[in-house]
């Protein structure tokens, strides 16, 4: 081999070796830049941050947000006009022919009053549930849907005692909610309240959403304006003025109650986390009666007088608590007399309702219907007894 050939071959080998060396060096440098070692703290922080961001982004759409998206189209805003009768507080002073000559008749007068509330569509043909105190006495009802459409509604029937009202709009293929089972409610489960607080629905045709849990069940509250609230659901989901009549739904979008009232304290008129909803199972029963008859039949008699138990009565009858009511009079030939009740009997329970006082028993009797036979648990001569009473037509 000539010196020239040896030189050329050597040169080629050196060039190839140098090129390979530079290539390996660049690859090694690129690995460090583009694929840092998992031992590098910056790499670990970056990876954790990216993973956390992905997790947050994915978790934004959860069962609650999907439920809101599912239920919202069936929630409506309700605006009403009522004609209310007012009486002049100075009527008795001016109720004299002499003063009427100068001041006119200042007795009672009618005034148009506007109100608002919430509701929810329960069928594609436009049946809507709301509270009696929202629309029960309305002369004009306007319903606004989430797509911006407005409808005049007619009242199918309303029940003052249960505070439940059924209205209807003319429509086809309307969005509607699924009614659940309020007997299956779990204390502590997530719930969502949707509605029209303070008329905010009108700003963007969308219901306001608040989230909380079921705080308690079976709550028997004091009557308010001849409306009786027993077996109520309690929630800490914020409920405010205008939310009345809106749905309380569970996390899978089933309506389990109707938002109805709140407790306030210290002059506060807003939510303090004590909201109450009528159980949907009770609502379902009432609306079926309203559809069929336009009213709820409670025209029955009982035939007894009762009194709340104070500490003196409890001591006399050797009772452990003041819970319950005592029978003070039984009228002849009435359901109470036919059931075998006697003066001095202590009524502790009616059906599954525990009786605390007079208000409770009045509220509980509004849960029953004419012709129904009910079970009473009583104490007589320090012994518990069960009595059956049939609620006869008055």
DRENTIZA-468967 format. One line per 10 residues: their letters; for each residue x negated, y negated, z of C-alpha. Coordinates in Angstrom, 2 decimals. Example, Ala and Ser with C-alpha at 12.3 -4.5 7.8 and 13.67 -1.06 7.14 Angstrom:
as) -12.30:4.50:7.80; -13.67:1.06:7.14
//
This chain:
xxxxxxxxxx) 0.00:0.00:0.00; -1.40:-3.37:-0.98; -1.94:-6.19:1.40; 0.75:-8.17:-0.38; 3.39:-5.49:0.13; 2.37:-5.11:3.77; 2.74:-8.84:4.32; 6.16:-8.96:2.70; 7.44:-5.97:4.70; 6.11:-7.41:7.94
xxxxxxxxxx) 7.75:-10.74:7.21; 11.11:-9.07:6.54; 10.92:-7.11:9.81; 10.09:-10.25:11.79; 12.92:-12.20:10.19; 15.41:-9.42:10.92; 14.16:-9.12:14.50; 14.37:-12.88:15.07; 17.84:-13.12:13.53; 19.08:-10.26:15.71
xxxxxxxxxx) 17.59:-11.86:18.79; 19.31:-15.20:18.10; 22.61:-13.47:17.36; 22.51:-11.59:20.65; 21.61:-14.77:22.49; 24.54:-16.67:20.97; 26.95:-13.83:21.74; 25.77:-13.72:25.31; 26.18:-17.49:25.63; 29.68:-17.31:24.10
xxxxxxxxxx) 30.73:-14.61:26.50; 29.80:-16.80:29.42; 31.72:-19.77:28.03; 34.83:-18.13:26.64; 35.11:-15.09:28.89; 33.83:-16.05:32.28; 33.20:-13.34:34.80; 36.02:-12.50:37.19; 33.46:-13.14:39.93; 33.40:-16.81:38.93
xxxxxxxxxx) 35.53:-18.85:41.45; 36.69:-21.20:38.70; 37.87:-18.22:36.67; 39.85:-16.84:39.62; 41.49:-20.22:40.38; 42.43:-20.72:36.75; 43.90:-17.26:36.46; 45.91:-17.68:39.71; 47.22:-21.07:38.61; 48.30:-19.74:35.22
xxxxxxxxxx) 49.97:-16.75:36.84; 51.80:-18.93:39.38; 53.00:-21.30:36.65; 54.29:-18.37:34.62; 56.07:-16.97:37.67; 57.67:-20.32:38.52; 58.74:-20.83:34.92; 60.29:-17.38:34.75; 62.03:-17.73:38.14; 63.76:-21.01:37.22
xxxxxxxxxx) 66.39:-18.97:35.44; 67.78:-16.76:38.18; 71.07:-15.20:39.20; 72.36:-18.49:40.66; 71.61:-20.58:37.57; 73.14:-17.92:35.35; 76.24:-17.84:37.55; 76.62:-21.61:37.34; 76.32:-21.43:33.54; 78.95:-18.68:33.47
xxxxxxxxxx) 81.52:-20.30:35.79; 81.18:-24.03:35.01; 83.25:-24.08:31.78; 86.33:-22.91:33.73; 86.05:-25.59:36.44; 88.22:-28.67:35.89; 88.58:-32.15:37.28; 92.10:-33.12:38.34; 93.50:-36.65:38.54; 96.98:-37.18:39.94
xxxxxxxxxx) 99.51:-39.92:40.50; 101.90:-39.64:43.44; 104.81:-41.77:44.52; 104.60:-42.14:48.29; 107.13:-43.70:50.58; 105.82:-46.24:53.09; 107.60:-47.82:56.02; 106.87:-51.38:57.11; 105.47:-51.24:60.68; 107.47:-54.40:61.46
xxxxxxxxxx) 110.70:-52.91:60.11; 112.45:-52.81:63.49; 111.63:-56.47:64.09; 112.95:-57.65:60.73; 115.92:-55.27:60.64; 118.32:-58.06:61.34; 120.62:-59.91:58.93; 119.17:-63.25:60.00; 115.55:-62.28:59.19; 116.51:-60.42:56.00
xxxxxxxxxx) 117.82:-63.73:54.64; 114.27:-65.09:54.77; 112.04:-62.02:54.39; 114.22:-59.62:52.43; 114.57:-55.90:53.16; 111.28:-54.82:54.71; 112.23:-51.21:55.39; 110.73:-48.36:53.40; 109.29:-48.78:49.93; 107.58:-46.61:47.31
xxxxxxxxxx) 104.03:-47.04:46.11; 102.10:-45.37:43.31; 98.97:-43.69:44.66; 96.13:-42.15:42.65; 94.22:-39.11:43.81; 91.72:-36.59:42.55; 90.50:-33.09:43.18; 89.22:-29.94:41.55; 90.62:-26.75:40.11; 89.71:-23.68:38.10
xxxxxxxxxx) 91.30:-21.94:35.12; 92.32:-18.34:35.85; 93.71:-17.26:32.46; 93.03:-18.09:28.81; 96.54:-19.55:28.43; 95.86:-22.32:30.93; 96.97:-21.39:34.45; 94.98:-23.41:37.00; 94.68:-23.08:40.77; 94.16:-26.02:43.10
xxxxxxxxxx) 95.22:-27.20:46.56; 98.73:-28.33:47.43; 97.26:-31.43:49.00; 95.64:-32.23:45.64; 98.57:-31.80:43.25; 101.58:-30.50:45.17; 103.42:-33.85:45.26; 102.08:-35.31:42.02; 104.37:-36.98:39.49; 101.61:-36.91:36.85
xxxxxxxxxx) 98.65:-34.52:36.63; 95.74:-34.95:34.22; 93.21:-32.13:33.82; 89.74:-32.69:32.34; 87.71:-29.79:30.93; 83.92:-29.58:30.67; 84.11:-30.07:26.89; 85.68:-33.50:27.48; 89.24:-32.57:26.53; 92.08:-33.82:28.73
xxxxxxxxxx) 95.50:-32.24:29.21; 98.70:-33.17:30.96; 99.58:-30.39:33.39; 102.89:-29.20:34.79; 103.43:-27.80:38.27; 104.51:-24.16:38.26; 104.87:-24.01:42.02; 103.26:-25.28:45.19; 103.19:-24.00:48.77; 102.71:-26.56:51.53
xxxxxxxxxx) 102.09:-24.03:54.32; 99.21:-22.23:52.60; 97.95:-25.38:50.77; 97.95:-23.57:47.41; 99.25:-25.02:44.13; 99.59:-23.46:40.68; 99.63:-25.74:37.63; 99.42:-25.08:33.90; 98.12:-26.74:30.75; 98.99:-25.82:27.17
xxxxxxxxxx) 95.96:-24.22:25.58; 94.68:-21.07:23.91; 91.51:-19.08:24.43; 90.44:-21.27:27.34; 87.45:-20.33:29.53; 88.51:-18.75:32.80; 86.99:-17.35:35.97; 87.00:-13.84:37.39; 88.75:-13.48:40.75; 86.82:-11.37:43.24
xxxxxxxxxx) 87.61:-9.64:46.53; 87.36:-11.82:49.64; 87.69:-8.76:51.89; 84.28:-7.67:50.61; 82.46:-10.88:51.56; 79.17:-10.50:53.46; 78.16:-13.06:56.09; 74.89:-14.59:54.91; 75.35:-13.93:51.18; 74.69:-16.72:48.70
xxxxxxxxxx) 77.68:-18.71:47.47; 78.14:-21.63:45.10; 80.72:-24.42:45.45; 81.73:-26.18:42.23; 84.02:-29.16:41.89; 84.66:-32.85:41.43; 83.40:-34.64:44.58; 84.18:-38.37:44.59; 85.29:-38.13:40.95; 81.75:-37.50:39.66
xxxxxxxxxx) 83.13:-35.01:37.12; 84.27:-37.97:35.02; 80.70:-39.23:34.53; 79.59:-36.32:32.34; 82.51:-33.85:32.27; 80.52:-31.39:34.36; 81.23:-29.99:37.84; 78.90:-30.75:40.71; 77.15:-27.67:42.09; 76.10:-27.00:45.68
xxxxxxxxxx) 74.62:-23.80:47.07; 74.79:-22.24:50.53; 75.75:-19.05:52.31; 78.84:-17.56:53.91; 78.51:-18.74:57.51; 81.52:-16.93:59.01; 84.74:-15.16:58.08; 88.16:-14.84:59.69; 88.20:-18.43:60.98; 91.60:-19.54:62.35
xxxxxxxxxx) 91.82:-23.33:62.29; 94.28:-25.83:63.73; 97.26:-26.73:61.49; 96.98:-30.01:59.58; 100.11:-31.79:58.32; 102.21:-28.59:58.37; 99.49:-26.69:56.50; 98.22:-23.56:58.19; 94.68:-22.29:57.80; 94.01:-18.76:59.05
xxxxxxxxxx) 91.37:-16.19:58.13; 89.30:-18.90:56.41; 85.81:-18.47:54.95; 83.18:-20.83:56.38; 80.22:-21.99:54.30; 77.37:-24.46:54.59; 77.49:-25.22:50.85; 78.20:-28.95:50.75; 81.90:-29.76:50.23; 83.00:-33.39:49.99
xxxxxxxxxx) 86.06:-35.42:49.10; 87.26:-34.32:45.65; 85.87:-30.78:46.02; 89.28:-29.62:47.26; 90.75:-26.99:44.97; 87.45:-26.00:43.40; 86.10:-22.44:43.39; 83.69:-20.90:45.87; 81.92:-18.15:43.93; 79.51:-15.41:44.90
xxxxxxxxxx) 76.14:-14.90:43.22; 77.60:-12.81:40.39; 80.25:-15.37:39.45; 83.34:-13.96:41.14; 85.63:-16.47:42.85; 85.93:-15.44:46.51; 87.61:-18.57:47.86; 89.06:-22.02:47.18; 87.23:-24.96:48.74; 89.79:-26.74:50.90
xxxxxxxxxx) 88.53:-28.75:53.88; 85.55:-29.75:55.99; 84.87:-30.60:59.61; 83.09:-33.88:60.31; 81.62:-35.44:63.42; 80.51:-38.83:64.72; 82.48:-40.84:62.20; 80.74:-39.06:59.31; 83.11:-38.52:56.37; 80.72:-36.36:54.34
xxxxxxxxxx) 79.57:-32.78:54.60; 77.73:-31.68:57.72; 77.59:-28.03:56.70; 81.01:-27.00:58.00; 83.12:-26.30:54.94; 86.08:-23.94:54.71; 87.65:-22.04:51.82; 90.94:-20.16:51.52; 90.16:-16.46:50.84; 90.88:-15.56:47.23
xxxxxxxxxx) 92.90:-12.47:48.18; 95.40:-14.76:49.92; 95.37:-17.11:46.92; 96.12:-14.23:44.52; 99.18:-13.22:46.51; 100.54:-16.75:46.71; 100.13:-17.53:43.02; 101.95:-14.36:42.01; 104.92:-15.51:44.12; 104.70:-19.01:42.65
xxxxxxxxxx) 104.65:-17.60:39.11; 107.67:-15.41:39.80; 109.83:-17.64:42.03; 108.20:-21.07:42.08; 108.05:-20.89:45.88; 107.11:-18.63:48.81; 109.99:-17.08:50.76; 109.52:-17.55:54.50; 113.19:-18.08:55.31; 113.23:-15.62:58.19
xxxxxxxxxx) 113.98:-15.91:61.88; 112.07:-14.53:64.83; 114.31:-15.21:67.81; 111.99:-16.05:70.70; 110.22:-18.89:72.44; 106.57:-18.67:73.39; 104.04:-20.67:75.36; 100.26:-20.83:75.42; 98.59:-19.19:78.43; 96.88:-21.46:80.94
xxxxxxxxxx) 94.68:-20.43:83.86; 97.65:-20.28:86.25; 99.57:-17.87:84.00; 96.42:-15.80:83.48; 95.92:-15.45:87.24; 99.58:-14.58:87.85; 99.57:-11.83:85.22; 96.03:-10.75:86.12; 94.72:-11.46:82.63; 90.99:-11.60:81.95
xxxxxxxxxx) 91.29:-14.57:79.55; 93.77:-17.25:78.47; 93.91:-15.81:74.94; 97.39:-15.00:73.69; 100.89:-16.38:74.23; 103.62:-15.52:76.70; 107.26:-14.93:75.70; 109.49:-17.33:77.63; 112.87:-16.57:76.01; 114.34:-13.88:73.77
xxxxxxxxxx) 117.57:-14.61:71.88; 120.15:-11.82:71.50; 120.65:-10.01:68.21; 117.43:-11.37:66.70; 114.28:-9.66:65.36; 112.48:-10.28:68.67; 115.27:-8.68:70.70; 115.61:-5.77:68.26; 111.84:-5.21:68.48; 112.17:-4.73:72.23
xxxxxxxxxx) 110.32:-7.87:73.32; 111.06:-9.21:76.78; 110.44:-12.41:78.72; 106.96:-12.21:80.27; 105.43:-10.15:77.47; 101.94:-11.33:76.47; 101.38:-11.24:72.69; 97.70:-10.55:71.91; 97.73:-9.61:68.21; 100.03:-9.64:65.19
xxxxxxxxxx) 98.89:-7.27:62.47; 95.12:-7.92:62.25; 95.32:-11.48:63.58; 94.21:-12.17:67.14; 96.46:-14.73:68.81; 94.73:-17.48:70.78; 97.56:-19.94:71.46; 100.81:-21.41:70.12; 99.14:-22.96:67.08; 97.62:-19.64:66.09
xxxxxxxxxx) 100.87:-17.70:66.28; 102.73:-20.37:64.28; 100.01:-20.18:61.61; 100.03:-16.39:61.57; 103.80:-16.12:61.08; 103.39:-18.19:57.89; 101.36:-15.29:56.47; 104.42:-13.03:56.40; 107.53:-12.81:54.22; 111.25:-12.26:54.67
xxxxxxxxxx) 112.05:-8.58:55.14; 108.50:-7.63:56.16; 107.96:-5.38:59.20; 105.02:-6.44:61.34; 103.13:-4.88:64.26; 102.64:-6.75:67.53; 100.21:-5.78:70.29; 101.50:-6.93:73.69; 100.76:-6.58:77.38; 103.62:-5.73:79.74
xxxxxxxxxx) 103.07:-4.81:83.38; 99.31:-4.76:82.75; 99.72:-2.13:80.03; 99.13:-2.54:76.30; 102.06:-1.71:74.01; 102.78:-1.78:70.28; 106.06:-3.22:69.00; 107.48:-3.34:65.46; 109.44:-6.38:64.30; 111.34:-6.79:61.02
xxxx) 111.59:-10.40:59.86; 115.24:-10.77:58.90; 116.71:-13.41:56.61; 117.71:-16.50:58.54
//
